[in-house]
Amino acid sequence: MPVTLKQIAAKANCSVMTVSNVLNNKGNLYRDEMRRRVLNTALEMGYRPNNSARATRQGRYGNVTLLASTHPQQSQLPILLMGGIEGKLASEDLRFSFARLPDEKLTDSEYMFKVLGQWSADGLLVNYTHGYPEQMLDIIAQYRIPAIWLNCRLDHDCVFPDDIYAGRIATENLLRAGHKKVAFVDYSASRAKLASAHYSIRDRQAGYEQAMADAGLTPVIVRGDDQVHSEHRLAASYRMLSEDDRPEAVVAYSGAQSIEVAAAALGLPPLPMVVFADTPIRLGNGATDTVIVPQEELGVRAVELLLRKIESPGDSVAPVQIRPKLVVAGSAPAPLKRGELISP
């Protein structure tokens, strides 16, 4: 049953009128201590503010809000992920809204409470993949706000791709083709900042290292002391492929195009590569073996978990990992020989 204003007033030791005013944006009429006591009591009791008669009767808005950060690299929103979310919500006859907030709002317990009312939200899909403020997690847990995290590896209430598996199948694909010296290339995170980067970088590298170790081969990690921005990746790839000990195949977390161009500039045959993407990738030499990140399925599963959370906000749900799939373009060349050039 929905929590009533009378129940909140009894627990907060104040009048129903005080509760009503505080919860309806008239908190400035009261001392800060009283306002926060009412808000905290309402949150702890699982109260959900209603903006319509239907919501009042049912204790539901019939709406889910996607919550994102203002940091663009930490709240990327693939179109297939959006499609999965929207399609699943539509099948459940639910609406969808979007809120993009700065960190100071996301770590303000009073404001997080208001998000549920201002966006008429029964629950949140949190698209803040890494570098999120720890206080945000605490607020969501403390006040039992129904929330599921997207593309974020936590110990509960989240949905994310199994990127260790992704790195492993990418590497095994190249090993099956006979390649021995396979490198893992990542230009997006420096060595110093790897620990704070998105988990997928570390997990795909871990999967690559597992596959190399199982094959009795030495891993080769190509990563700079500093992040290699897009305008410098061609030069970095040229240096890598100019070395006598250059790799003969690559698992490319990032920088695939620059690697391809650098190989052509050096007169090398097309370098066998596996890349990661939401859909199959075509580089200059045609279709490329691609590990597909299942964004649409991820969106569907996230909505399913959130509906469970809305019914039981105090219960945690186990994390769900979605397995990526390898799409083979059928163009894995044989290992290139040292010094071999493209035939005229």
C-alpha positions, 0 to 999 in steps of 0.5 A: 500500500502507498505510504500516506502523509498521515503515516509520515507525520506520525513518524516524523512527529509533526502535523500532516500539514507540515508534511504536505507543505514540505513535500509540495515544494513549500519547505522554505516555510520551515526550519532546515531541521524540520524540512530534512526530517520530513524528507528523510522520513518520507524517503525511509518509508518509501514514499513516492510523490504523486502528481495525478489522481491516478498516481494517488490511487495506484501509488505509481506514475507509470513512468521510468526516468533515465538518469545521466551525468553531465560528464559526456564520456561517463554517460554515453547513450548508445542508440540500441540501448535506448531502443531496448529500453523504450521497446520494453517499457512500451510493451509494459505500457510505461512511459520514459523520461530523461534527466541529465544532472551535474554531480552536485545534484546527484549527491544531494539527498534532498534533490534526489528525492525531488527527482522522483516527483519532478520527473514523475518517476517510479524508478531510475535507470542510471546511465553513469558508467564510471567515475560516479560519486560514491555518495550517489550510491549511498543515497540510492541505497539509504532511501530505497530509491528503485534504481538499476545501473547500466553498463556499470559493474557493481555487486548488485542492481546493475546490468553490464556486458561480460567484457572478460568474455568479450576480450577472450573470444576476440583473442581466441578468434585471432589465435585460431587463425594461426596468429601468435604475436597478438597485441591488445591496443588501447589508446583511450586510457593511460597507465596511470588512469587505467584503474579509474577508467571504464571497467570494460577496458580492464575486463577486455584486457583481462580476457585477452590475457587469459586467452594468451596465457591458455595458449602459452603466449606472452601478452603484449599490451600497447598503452601510453603513459598518457591518453592518446587522443584521436589526433595523435593515434595515427602517429602512435600506430605508425610507431608501433608498426615500425618496430622490428618486434611489431604485432602480427594481429591486434585486439583493438579496444580503440584506434582500429582505423589509425592502425589500419592506415598506419599499416598501409602507410608502411606498406604492410598487408592489412593487419588482422584485427578484432574490434568491439562495437554495437554493430558490425564494423567496416574499415577501409579494407572491408568488413572487420571481425567484431565483438558485438556489445549487446546494447539492446538486450542490455536495455531490455534486461535493465527494465525487467530488473527495475520493475522488480526493484519498483515492487520491492525497493528494499531488495537488492537484485544480483548483477546481470551480465550479458554475453557479447557475440563475435561476428566473423567477417571471414577475412582473417589473413594468415600471419604476416612474415617478418619484413613482408610487404604488400605485393605490387 
